[in-house]
Each structure stands twice: as C-alpha cells, then as structure tokens.
Amino acid sequence: MLAERLKTLAPSSTLAVQAKAKALRAQGVDVISFGAGEPDFDTPERIKAAAVEAMRRGQTKYTEVGGIAELRAAVCAKFKRDQGLDYAPDEVLVSCGAKHTLYNMVVALLNPGDEMLVPSPFWVSYPEQARLVGGVPVPVETQERTGFDLDPDRVRAAVTPRTRVIILNSPNNPTGAVFSREALAAVARLAVERDLTLVSDECYEALTFEGRHVSVASLGPEVKARTLVINTCSKAYAMTGWRIGYCGGPRALVRAMTDVQSQVTSNPTSIAQWAAVEALSGPQDEVAKMAGEFDRRRHLIVGGLNALPGVACVMPKGAFYAFANVSGLFGRTWKGRETTTRLAGSLDVAAFLLEEARVAVVPGLDFGSDAHVRLSYATSDALIREGLARMDAAIRKLL
C-alpha cells in the first residue's frame, strides 16, 4: 500500500510531454516538441574539459555534503558579481539541481498545514513539493494584461496566519514574465512586516531580455536576511544533465537544508561540481551568446503564435517559454481518428495538436491556467517555423 501523500501527487507534465514525444519518435512518427525545458545548445567545451580533468586528478570520491569549498567560493563570487550579494561559504548549499534545492527548502521550512504562496501561473513542481511534506500551496493569480507581473495586492490578500513562505520565480516558468522592481519591493516589505520567508527562484536570471534582472534579496539587508536565493547551472550553461543547483541564504536555514540533504543524497556528483566551478568562474561569453539567440527566437515564435487563428501570446521578457492563450479555440470541434472532441481546455488542445499537427506542447492546466499552453523555444528556427505551420494547418481544420 502506497503512502497517502501519493494520492494527490501529480507527475511532472513537462517530463510527461517529453516522454510522449520521444515514444512517438521511436515509433517513426515525426513529432516536433516544444515541451523541453532545457537549452538545445551543448555544454561549452571548457566546462566539459574541466570535468575530464577532475576525473584524471581522481576527484571521484564523496565530497562535503554541501559542495566542495571551491564551488561554494565560486557561488559566493557569482552572487557578488551578478547581484551584489555578499554570502559566506557556510551560507551556500550545492544540491543535485535546483529542484533538489527547492525540495530541501520545503522539508526544512514547512510543517503540515503551513501555507506557501505561489504566484500563478507557476512552475509545476512548487505546489507538488509543498504537498509532499503536508504543506498547503496557495496560488496567487497574476494578470495576462500586465505581462503576468507579480501582483502585490493579491499577495497581501492571500496572507493568513498559516502563511510561512512566498515563492518568487523571475524570469518566470511558464510565462516568461520578469517581475518589476516595484512589485518585488512591495512583496519584500510585506515579508518583513509579516515575518515571512521569501524563496527567490532565479534559475533563468541569465535569460532576461528586457530590463535588468533584480534579485529580491538585493533590496535591503532586512529582505536579504529572510530570502533564500536559488539558482542553477542548468539553464545558463546548458548543463541540465549535470544536475547542479545552488542557493544562498540565512545561515540557519542553509544549515538545516544541508542536514536534510545529508540524509537523502549527500553530495552532488563530484565531477559535476568541478565542471560547475569552471562554469561559474570562467569566461561568460557563451552565456551572452546563448541569451542573444533565445532573444531572437522569442520574437520568431511569439509573432507566429499571434498569427494563428484563435491564439494570442504576450511577449515574454525572459526564460525560453511562450505561454500562449488558446481559449479562442475552446468550443470548436476536432474530428480525431477515432472520436470527435469539443475542445474545452488546455488538455484537449494539447492532445489535438499532438495528434493532428504532430506538435507537442505542455497543457497550461498544471501551471495554474487552463486557458494556456506552454511552448519552449529552445529549439531551432527551422523547427519553430515548421511547428507553427503545422499548428496553423491543424487549427484551420477545426469545425
């Protein structure tokens, strides 16, 4: 008999879409996938070379639970260089990806019944991780007309005596929103006033296309003292498979998270840690080049989406996702191979596009908005154009 907590656990919809597309391709079906949440670039050679050198030096043993001293020093230097944030090595934890860092956080902070405010649309794992430890995720709506900017008034209205944590994700997955400095400052004041912990997921920081990335922890010492800043090597350095995430935050919280990690995974892979030292400390040219390419692609895909009948998409300001509003397709009828379906939500639209257009997108339902689907533009221009053309042809067949 499985544990009760698994009865409400939803599997990752993004990974499910990737698996479905991969399975169809294995059957010889030509599927274009906009599901992947990872760069289509290869890890830079200098980083791979650092991993090879680490193996040759025999750096293949257990390390300190929270990461080798060299990597924690590199993380401190990165925070100082990019956000002006001062952290000591014992205020830093390195984990097996940012998702692992986030899970360490919910275990360390949330008691059963404690509430965690999550601006919506949200990354699918935030609410599920809270539920796994008995916490209560509370979605806080953002508005499409503002580009999904953080809404401080709605955040304030959602606070109750059980509220413990506010998650902030900017640039945002799935919307690509970059939260305004004014909105972040207002929520930071609220956190100080109500003694709440801020968790700032900044995994897409390097992919900020409009304006400059603002870490909420940089808005004053009182704010920094209650903020956990989380980042990763996955997105900026195309290192998704290396599984290195890290955080900087209050010493007591980081120590508690390290204790949690010590009983679950111990240290991240030793070789990947040495690769991460090179990623964070070496030349950052590849990061800027990759960001420039994603910036160009976002205009390509958003322009194409807005040309589709019944589809609208606000311009994302960061990350590599387009969050397309497909509610204009609801109520229309799709004659499938075996059944006729009246499109009524994002699951229907995603199923329709996969079967009729051979295009994989992620339903917005699991992100908190059934009116949308998420498309990753971390793929080539040719595939973006072909995918959009297939979607256009399929949509025009709807009744």
C-alpha positions as a Python dict, from the first residue, in 0.01 Angstrom:
ca = {
    (1, 'M'): (0, 0, 0),
    (2, 'L'): (143, 336, -103),
    (3, 'A'): (165, 634, 131),
    (4, 'E'): (-139, 861, 150),
    (5, 'R'): (65, 1159, 28),
    (6, 'L'): (98, 1000, -316),
    (7, 'K'): (-276, 1006, -376),
    (8, 'T'): (-263, 1377, -464),
    (9, 'L'): (81, 1381, -626),
    (10, 'A'): (75, 1476, -995),
    (11, 'P'): (365, 1365, -1216),
    (12, 'S'): (563, 1635, -1393),
    (13, 'S'): (362, 1731, -1701),
    (14, 'T'): (667, 1871, -1877),
    (15, 'L'): (856, 1543, -1841),
    (16, 'A'): (543, 1354, -1946),
    (17, 'V'): (518, 1554, -2269),
    (18, 'Q'): (887, 1495, -2345),
    (19, 'A'): (842, 1122, -2283),
    (20, 'K'): (534, 1105, -2509),
    (21, 'A'): (711, 1287, -2792),
    (22, 'K'): (1015, 1062, -2755),
    (23, 'A'): (796, 749, -2763),
    (24, 'L'): (622, 864, -3081),
    (25, 'R'): (955, 938, -3246),
    (26, 'A'): (1072, 588, -3154),
    (27, 'Q'): (769, 459, -3349),
    (28, 'G'): (879, 657, -3651),
    (29, 'V'): (634, 945, -3603),
    (30, 'D'): (772, 1286, -3697),
    (31, 'V'): (693, 1493, -3387),
    (32, 'I'): (811, 1847, -3321),
    (33, 'S'): (836, 1902, -2948),
    (34, 'F'): (800, 2240, -2781),
    (35, 'G'): (796, 2069, -2442),
    (36, 'A'): (1159, 2064, -2336),
    (37, 'G'): (1262, 2292, -2052),
    (38, 'E'): (1628, 2284, -2145),
    (39, 'P'): (1860, 2469, -2386),
    (40, 'D'): (1923, 2298, -2717),
    (41, 'F'): (2288, 2405, -2700),
    (42, 'D'): (2569, 2174, -2592),
    (43, 'T'): (2760, 2231, -2268),
    (44, 'P'): (3059, 2456, -2353),
    (45, 'E'): (3383, 2270, -2418),
    (46, 'R'): (3572, 2446, -2139),
    (47, 'I'): (3323, 2307, -1887),
    (48, 'K'): (3341, 1953, -2024),
    (49, 'A'): (3721, 1975, -2020),
    (50, 'A'): (3713, 2072, -1653),
    (51, 'A'): (3510, 1759, -1576),
    (52, 'V'): (3755, 1538, -1766),
    (53, 'E'): (4048, 1696, -1583),
    (54, 'A'): (3875, 1641, -1249),
    (55, 'M'): (3841, 1270, -1328),
    (56, 'R'): (4206, 1250, -1426),
    (57, 'R'): (4300, 1409, -1094),
    (58, 'G'): (4099, 1144, -912),
    (59, 'Q'): (3821, 1379, -796),
    (60, 'T'): (3574, 1092, -796),
    (61, 'K'): (3507, 1042, -425),
    (62, 'Y'): (3250, 1170, -178),
    (63, 'T'): (3274, 1542, -108),
    (64, 'E'): (3136, 1763, 166),
    (65, 'V'): (2757, 1732, 170),
    (66, 'G'): (2702, 2097, 79),
    (67, 'G'): (2960, 2107, -201),
    (68, 'I'): (3335, 2136, -237),
    (69, 'A'): (3492, 2451, -93),
    (70, 'E'): (3599, 2564, -440),
    (71, 'L'): (3244, 2553, -574),
    (72, 'R'): (3090, 2727, -275),
    (73, 'A'): (3351, 3001, -315),
    (74, 'A'): (3262, 3026, -685),
    (75, 'V'): (2893, 3057, -595),
    (76, 'C'): (2973, 3336, -349),
    (77, 'A'): (3173, 3516, -618),
    (78, 'K'): (2888, 3474, -870),
    (79, 'F'): (2630, 3620, -630),
    (80, 'K'): (2860, 3917, -565),
    (81, 'R'): (2943, 3970, -932),
    (82, 'D'): (2590, 3947, -1069),
    (83, 'Q'): (2365, 4075, -788),
    (84, 'G'): (2600, 4249, -546),
    (85, 'L'): (2502, 3995, -278),
    (86, 'D'): (2753, 3902, -9),
    (87, 'Y'): (2738, 3542, 114),
    (88, 'A'): (2988, 3341, 315),
    (89, 'P'): (3059, 2979, 212),
    (90, 'D'): (2855, 2849, 507),
    (91, 'E'): (2555, 3041, 371),
    (92, 'V'): (2569, 2841, 46),
    (93, 'L'): (2443, 2492, -37),
    (94, 'V'): (2506, 2300, -360),
    (95, 'S'): (2248, 2034, -449),
    (96, 'C'): (2157, 1789, -727),
    (97, 'G'): (1979, 2055, -932),
    (98, 'A'): (1763, 2349, -826),
    (99, 'K'): (1462, 2118, -794),
    (100, 'H'): (1654, 1933, -523),
    (101, 'T'): (1738, 2265, -356),
    (102, 'L'): (1368, 2355, -353),
    (103, 'Y'): (1274, 2022, -201),
    (104, 'N'): (1535, 2066, 73),
    (105, 'M'): (1369, 2403, 138),
    (106, 'V'): (1013, 2272, 182),
    (107, 'V'): (1135, 1995, 412),
    (108, 'A'): (1326, 2248, 622),
    (109, 'L'): (1055, 2518, 636),
    (110, 'L'): (704, 2373, 607),
    (111, 'N'): (511, 2194, 878),
    (112, 'P'): (186, 2015, 790),
    (113, 'G'): (-79, 2281, 730),
    (114, 'D'): (169, 2562, 668),
    (115, 'E'): (87, 2769, 360),
    (116, 'M'): (322, 2862, 77),
    (117, 'L'): (208, 3142, -155),
    (118, 'V'): (281, 3068, -520),
    (119, 'P'): (219, 3336, -787),
    (120, 'S'): (20, 3175, -1067),
    (121, 'P'): (88, 3063, -1338),
    (122, 'F'): (364, 2867, -1164),
    (123, 'W'): (623, 2600, -1230),
    (124, 'V'): (450, 2266, -1182),
    (125, 'S'): (678, 2137, -904),
    (126, 'Y'): (622, 2416, -649),
    (127, 'P'): (278, 2306, -528),
    (128, 'E'): (356, 1934, -555),
    (129, 'Q'): (668, 1962, -340),
    (130, 'A'): (475, 2156, -75),
    (131, 'R'): (203, 1889, -70),
    (132, 'L'): (460, 1612, -30),
    (133, 'V'): (553, 1748, 314),
    (134, 'G'): (195, 1832, 416),
    (135, 'G'): (218, 2197, 322),
    (136, 'V'): (-62, 2388, 151),
    (137, 'P'): (25, 2566, -175),
    (138, 'V'): (-185, 2882, -225),
    (139, 'P'): (-195, 3010, -585),
    (140, 'V'): (-191, 3390, -621),
    (141, 'E'): (-315, 3499, -962),
    (142, 'T'): (-120, 3729, -1193),
    (143, 'Q'): (-281, 3907, -1488),
    (144, 'E'): (-205, 3843, -1854),
    (145, 'R'): (-271, 4210, -1934),
    (146, 'T'): (30, 4308, -1716),
    (147, 'G'): (254, 4050, -1878),
    (148, 'F'): (192, 3827, -1573),
    (149, 'D'): (376, 4068, -1343),
    (150, 'L'): (367, 3995, -971),
    (151, 'D'): (57, 4146, -806),
    (152, 'P'): (148, 4270, -453),
    (153, 'D'): (-214, 4344, -359),
    (154, 'R'): (-322, 3989, -435),
    (155, 'V'): (-20, 3851, -248),
    (156, 'R'): (-110, 4060, 59),
    (157, 'A'): (-473, 3947, 42),
    (158, 'A'): (-362, 3582, 34),
    (159, 'V'): (-156, 3600, 355),
    (160, 'T'): (-310, 3420, 654),
    (161, 'P'): (-178, 3324, 999),
    (162, 'R'): (-63, 2993, 842),
    (163, 'T'): (146, 3158, 569),
    (164, 'R'): (514, 3073, 601),
    (165, 'V'): (675, 3112, 258),
    (166, 'I'): (632, 3318, -60),
    (167, 'I'): (784, 3172, -378),
    (168, 'L'): (908, 3421, -638),
    (169, 'N'): (1016, 3296, -980),
    (170, 'S'): (1154, 3564, -1213),
    (171, 'P'): (1216, 3525, -1502),
    (172, 'N'): (916, 3301, -1479),
    (173, 'N'): (846, 2949, -1594),
    (174, 'P'): (598, 2915, -1771),
    (175, 'T'): (509, 3275, -1864),
    (176, 'G'): (850, 3431, -1927),
    (177, 'A'): (744, 3723, -1705),
    (178, 'V'): (1013, 3935, -1541),
    (179, 'F'): (869, 4074, -1218),
    (180, 'S'): (902, 4452, -1187),
    (181, 'R'): (1128, 4601, -923),
    (182, 'E'): (829, 4788, -777),
    (183, 'A'): (626, 4469, -734),
    (184, 'L'): (920, 4283, -582),
    (185, 'A'): (984, 4570, -340),
    (186, 'A'): (620, 4572, -228),
    (187, 'V'): (621, 4198, -161),
    (188, 'A'): (955, 4229, 18),
    (189, 'R'): (805, 4491, 252),
    (190, 'L'): (515, 4254, 317),
    (191, 'A'): (754, 3970, 403),
    (192, 'V'): (941, 4189, 652),
    (193, 'E'): (614, 4314, 802),
    (194, 'R'): (461, 3966, 842),
    (195, 'D'): (784, 3775, 920),
    (196, 'L'): (767, 3555, 611),
    (197, 'T'): (1043, 3373, 422),
    (198, 'L'): (1099, 3466, 58),
    (199, 'V'): (1225, 3199, -179),
    (200, 'S'): (1357, 3354, -499),
    (201, 'D'): (1398, 3103, -783),
    (202, 'E'): (1632, 3281, -1026),
    (203, 'C'): (1720, 2986, -1250),
    (204, 'Y'): (1651, 3188, -1567),
    (205, 'E'): (1835, 3501, -1447),
    (206, 'A'): (2086, 3491, -1736),
    (207, 'L'): (1796, 3485, -1984),
    (208, 'T'): (1650, 3827, -1902),
    (209, 'F'): (1581, 4005, -2232),
    (210, 'E'): (1408, 4325, -2126),
    (211, 'G'): (1537, 4535, -1839),
    (212, 'R'): (1785, 4405, -1586),
    (213, 'H'): (1738, 4109, -1356),
    (214, 'V'): (1659, 4215, -1000),
    (215, 'S'): (1711, 3973, -713),
    (216, 'V'): (1466, 4047, -434),
    (217, 'A'): (1749, 3979, -187),
    (218, 'S'): (1929, 4287, -319),
    (219, 'L'): (1652, 4520, -195),
    (220, 'G'): (1798, 4570, 151),
    (221, 'P'): (1959, 4385, 444),
    (222, 'E'): (1626, 4313, 615),
    (223, 'V'): (1499, 4149, 296),
    (224, 'K'): (1819, 3952, 233),
    (225, 'A'): (1806, 3819, 591),
    (226, 'R'): (1478, 3636, 514),
    (227, 'T'): (1543, 3540, 150),
    (228, 'L'): (1671, 3215, 3),
    (229, 'V'): (1811, 3277, -348),
    (230, 'I'): (1813, 2966, -568),
    (231, 'N'): (1994, 2926, -898),
    (232, 'T'): (2135, 2654, -1120),
    (233, 'C'): (2397, 2578, -1382),
    (234, 'S'): (2134, 2406, -1598),
    (235, 'K'): (1994, 2696, -1797),
    (236, 'A'): (2276, 2949, -1829),
    (237, 'Y'): (2541, 2691, -1919),
    (238, 'A'): (2331, 2422, -2093),
    (239, 'M'): (2415, 2180, -1809),
    (240, 'T'): (2072, 2027, -1743),
    (241, 'G'): (2204, 1672, -1720),
    (242, 'W'): (2490, 1762, -1487),
    (243, 'R'): (2240, 1826, -1203),
    (244, 'I'): (2396, 2118, -1017),
    (245, 'G'): (2178, 2371, -835),
    (246, 'Y'): (2275, 2602, -553),
    (247, 'C'): (2141, 2856, -309),
    (248, 'G'): (2249, 3137, -82),
    (249, 'G'): (2054, 3236, 225),
    (250, 'P'): (2030, 3274, 602),
    (251, 'R'): (2291, 3057, 773),
    (252, 'A'): (2045, 2870, 996),
    (253, 'L'): (1819, 2781, 702),
    (254, 'V'): (2108, 2672, 482),
    (255, 'R'): (2245, 2457, 767),
    (256, 'A'): (1905, 2292, 811),
    (257, 'M'): (1875, 2226, 437),
    (258, 'T'): (2226, 2077, 438),
    (259, 'D'): (2123, 1842, 720),
    (260, 'V'): (1822, 1734, 515),
    (261, 'Q'): (2042, 1671, 212),
    (262, 'S'): (2289, 1471, 423),
    (263, 'Q'): (2018, 1215, 488),
    (264, 'V'): (1883, 1199, 132),
    (265, 'T'): (2153, 1228, -134),
    (266, 'S'): (2469, 1350, 39),
    (267, 'N'): (2683, 1548, -205),
    (268, 'P'): (2610, 1627, -569),
    (269, 'T'): (2828, 1440, -820),
    (270, 'S'): (3190, 1531, -755),
    (271, 'I'): (3282, 1560, -1123),
    (272, 'A'): (2984, 1784, -1199),
    (273, 'Q'): (3088, 2009, -911),
    (274, 'W'): (3428, 2071, -1067),
    (275, 'A'): (3259, 2141, -1401),
    (276, 'A'): (3038, 2395, -1220),
    (277, 'V'): (3344, 2570, -1075),
    (278, 'E'): (3461, 2633, -1431),
    (279, 'A'): (3111, 2732, -1545),
    (280, 'L'): (3069, 3000, -1278),
    (281, 'S'): (3429, 3122, -1264),
    (282, 'G'): (3540, 3111, -1626),
    (283, 'P'): (3455, 3336, -1923),
    (284, 'Q'): (3084, 3414, -1956),
    (285, 'D'): (3084, 3477, -2333),
    (286, 'E'): (2879, 3165, -2414),
    (287, 'V'): (2605, 3275, -2176),
    (288, 'A'): (2556, 3608, -2352),
    (289, 'K'): (2567, 3441, -2694),
    (290, 'M'): (2303, 3185, -2598),
    (291, 'A'): (2083, 3454, -2444),
    (292, 'G'): (2103, 3656, -2764),
    (293, 'E'): (1989, 3357, -2966),
    (294, 'F'): (1693, 3293, -2737),
    (295, 'D'): (1602, 3662, -2755),
    (296, 'R'): (1581, 3640, -3133),
    (297, 'R'): (1379, 3318, -3122),
    (298, 'R'): (1119, 3459, -2883),
    (299, 'H'): (1023, 3720, -3142),
    (300, 'L'): (1001, 3450, -3407),
    (301, 'I'): (771, 3219, -3210),
    (302, 'V'): (553, 3488, -3050),
    (303, 'G'): (496, 3656, -3386),
    (304, 'G'): (399, 3319, -3533),
    (305, 'L'): (167, 3232, -3246),
    (306, 'N'): (-16, 3562, -3268),
    (307, 'A'): (-77, 3493, -3638),
    (308, 'L'): (-261, 3168, -3559),
    (309, 'P'): (-643, 3186, -3558),
    (310, 'G'): (-779, 3175, -3202),
    (311, 'V'): (-436, 3204, -3038),
    (312, 'A'): (-281, 3503, -2856),
    (313, 'C'): (52, 3532, -2679),
    (314, 'V'): (204, 3813, -2473),
    (315, 'M'): (573, 3878, -2533),
    (316, 'P'): (780, 3704, -2264),
    (317, 'K'): (1061, 3913, -2113),
    (318, 'G'): (1281, 3624, -2006),
    (319, 'A'): (1343, 3246, -1993),
    (320, 'F'): (1269, 3050, -2314),
    (321, 'Y'): (895, 2989, -2298),
    (322, 'A'): (593, 3130, -2475),
    (323, 'F'): (268, 3096, -2277),
    (324, 'A'): (4, 3104, -2546),
    (325, 'N'): (-361, 3175, -2471),
    (326, 'V'): (-562, 2914, -2663),
    (327, 'S'): (-904, 2988, -2512),
    (328, 'G'): (-1008, 3122, -2853),
    (329, 'L'): (-1012, 2759, -2970),
    (330, 'F'): (-1246, 2641, -2695),
    (331, 'G'): (-1587, 2532, -2818),
    (332, 'R'): (-1455, 2429, -3158),
    (333, 'T'): (-1475, 2067, -3269),
    (334, 'W'): (-1193, 1834, -3366),
    (335, 'K'): (-1263, 1521, -3564),
    (336, 'G'): (-996, 1281, -3446),
    (337, 'R'): (-909, 941, -3588),
    (338, 'E'): (-1144, 763, -3350),
    (339, 'T'): (-1355, 1026, -3176),
    (340, 'T'): (-1495, 1376, -3218),
    (341, 'T'): (-1392, 1616, -2941),
    (342, 'R'): (-1519, 1959, -2848),
    (343, 'L'): (-1214, 2150, -2726),
    (344, 'A'): (-1280, 2264, -2370),
    (345, 'G'): (-940, 2318, -2209),
    (346, 'S'): (-564, 2303, -2242),
    (347, 'L'): (-553, 1922, -2219),
    (348, 'D'): (-784, 1897, -2520),
    (349, 'V'): (-579, 2149, -2718),
    (350, 'A'): (-252, 1972, -2637),
    (351, 'A'): (-399, 1636, -2740),
    (352, 'F'): (-538, 1787, -3060),
    (353, 'L'): (-204, 1945, -3156),
    (354, 'L'): (-13, 1624, -3086),
    (355, 'E'): (-243, 1401, -3291),
    (356, 'E'): (-344, 1637, -3570),
    (357, 'A'): (-29, 1855, -3607),
    (358, 'R'): (233, 1622, -3459),
    (359, 'V'): (337, 1909, -3235),
    (360, 'A'): (394, 1859, -2861),
    (361, 'V'): (308, 2144, -2623),
    (362, 'V'): (253, 2138, -2247),
    (363, 'P'): (-103, 2197, -2118),
    (364, 'G'): (-132, 2507, -1900),
    (365, 'L'): (-362, 2333, -1653),
    (366, 'D'): (-75, 2204, -1440),
    (367, 'F'): (81, 2552, -1441),
    (368, 'G'): (-234, 2704, -1297),
    (369, 'S'): (-405, 2827, -1616),
    (370, 'D'): (-626, 2604, -1827),
    (371, 'A'): (-656, 2880, -2087),
    (372, 'H'): (-294, 2844, -2197),
    (373, 'V'): (-35, 2603, -2333),
    (374, 'R'): (340, 2638, -2287),
    (375, 'L'): (583, 2619, -2575),
    (376, 'S'): (959, 2611, -2528),
    (377, 'Y'): (1151, 2790, -2800),
    (378, 'A'): (1476, 2619, -2701),
    (379, 'T'): (1488, 2467, -3047),
    (380, 'S'): (1597, 2565, -3397),
    (381, 'D'): (1443, 2832, -3620),
    (382, 'A'): (1354, 2564, -3875),
    (383, 'L'): (1162, 2357, -3619),
    (384, 'I'): (988, 2665, -3479),
    (385, 'R'): (869, 2763, -3828),
    (386, 'E'): (765, 2409, -3920),
    (387, 'G'): (585, 2361, -3589),
    (388, 'L'): (392, 2685, -3631),
    (389, 'A'): (300, 2590, -3989),
    (390, 'R'): (169, 2254, -3870),
    (391, 'M'): (-33, 2419, -3594),
    (392, 'D'): (-182, 2665, -3841),
    (393, 'A'): (-287, 2390, -4080),
    (394, 'A'): (-440, 2183, -3799),
    (395, 'I'): (-631, 2474, -3644),
    (396, 'R'): (-786, 2559, -3981),
    (397, 'K'): (-940, 2210, -3988),
    (398, 'L'): (-1136, 2271, -3668),
    (399, 'L'): (-1512, 2295, -3703),
}
